[in-house]
Amino acid sequence: MTTAATPTISKIVTFRLGDDLFAADIYSVERVLRFQPPTPVPNVPDWIDGVIDYQGRVVPLINLRNRFELPVVEPGPETRILIFNAGGEWIGGVVDAVLDVAPLDAGKLAPPPPMFRGLAGEYLLGIVRRADRLVVFLDVARLLSTGERLVLERATAADTAGAAAGEASRS
């Protein structure tokens, strides 16, 4: 039986961006996919690589290296796309590698610092120590602000309408 004094144990998906370790709650990760090149979308921030088709839905693909102001690298054999469930919407995140799924003792989660290597504290749920490493625990629902979601929706809608008009003119 769990009481208020008993820390909640949940699981996290741990992934790597460069030398840094990050994690997301397992319930916010819909799926891990092998990297596939996205379809570019014009007029979006440079940290959005484009969109991918996942289960018949258009899903925006965030380059987490760019989002967190880390050096850009080309995708490699371990590069993966994490499909996040962010408030009922799917968002893809490009990561260097997915490492594991592990239990997390919520009582060992430290509050986020105001800044972490250029990453605003608003994206963080906290920091947790695993073995001898610090892992940044992300708040997936905050990866895109409301304004950023609207910009992406408009750009995706305009790109889709342009593609449909192009198809109609070729017919």
PESUL-V515703 format. One record per residue. PSI is psi in whole degrees, -180 to 180 (none if undefined). NEAR is the number of other C-alpha atoms within 10 Angstrom. D_CENTER is the distance of its C-alpha to the mean C-alpha in Angstrom with 2 decimals. Layout:
BEGIN
psi	near	d_center
PSI	NEAR	D_CENTER
PSI	NEAR	D_CENTER
END
This chain:
BEGIN
psi	near	d_center
133	3	33.24
134	7	30.55
173	7	31.86
-27	6	30.42
-15	7	31.40
122	11	29.59
142	13	25.99
134	13	23.53
124	11	22.25
-179	13	18.91
150	17	16.74
150	20	13.53
119	22	11.52
134	20	11.91
165	22	10.44
138	17	11.84
106	19	11.30
-129	14	14.96
-3	6	17.06
146	13	14.63
137	18	13.26
163	21	10.23
157	27	9.89
150	23	8.59
136	21	11.40
-30	18	12.46
-12	12	13.16
-2	20	9.66
112	19	8.90
-44	15	10.99
155	13	11.42
125	15	11.01
151	15	12.45
151	13	14.37
137	18	13.37
139	12	15.16
133	12	15.89
165	15	14.58
122	14	17.21
149	16	17.40
126	19	17.69
160	15	20.09
40	14	19.99
160	17	16.30
154	15	14.93
-16	12	14.82
-1	15	11.13
114	23	10.67
-22	23	12.03
-146	23	13.30
156	21	13.08
160	19	13.63
122	11	15.88
117	14	14.73
44	7	17.61
8	7	19.36
146	10	16.70
121	15	15.24
125	21	11.43
144	27	9.92
113	24	8.07
129	24	6.32
103	19	7.85
-27	20	6.29
-48	19	10.00
-41	17	11.32
-37	17	9.27
14	16	10.55
42	12	13.86
159	15	14.26
143	9	16.71
137	11	15.88
156	11	16.72
147	6	17.37
141	15	15.56
-172	10	17.67
-24	9	18.70
-6	12	16.12
135	19	13.09
162	21	10.80
123	22	8.25
125	27	6.38
110	22	7.18
143	25	6.04
103	18	9.17
93	18	8.88
38	11	12.59
-6	9	13.86
149	11	11.79
136	21	9.52
132	25	6.47
143	29	5.68
124	24	3.59
126	24	6.86
157	22	8.04
-37	22	11.79
148	21	12.59
127	21	12.01
-51	14	14.93
174	10	15.82
126	15	15.84
154	15	18.08
152	12	19.78
127	19	19.17
107	14	22.12
-24	15	20.86
-17	12	24.04
8	13	22.87
116	16	19.81
148	14	20.88
152	13	20.03
144	19	17.72
162	14	19.74
-36	11	19.87
144	12	18.31
101	13	16.60
47	9	16.98
-8	11	16.31
119	15	13.27
141	13	14.61
-20	16	15.32
-20	15	14.09
-6	19	10.42
141	24	12.00
-26	21	13.73
-172	20	15.76
136	20	16.77
144	22	18.26
128	13	20.70
116	12	20.65
-120	7	23.85
16	6	24.32
150	10	20.71
137	13	18.59
128	21	15.07
120	24	12.74
113	24	11.57
147	20	8.59
93	18	9.28
-36	21	6.33
-19	17	9.06
7	14	9.50
-32	20	6.55
127	16	9.11
168	10	12.73
-44	10	15.37
-41	9	16.94
-37	13	13.97
-43	13	13.54
-43	12	17.30
-45	15	17.39
-43	22	14.95
-43	14	17.01
-45	14	20.20
-41	16	19.32
-43	22	18.28
-43	13	21.46
-41	15	23.61
-41	16	22.46
-42	13	23.12
-40	12	26.47
-40	12	27.42
-40	12	26.81
-40	11	28.87
-39	11	31.62
-41	11	31.73
-42	10	32.18
-38	9	34.90
-24	8	36.79
-15	6	36.91
none	5	38.46
END
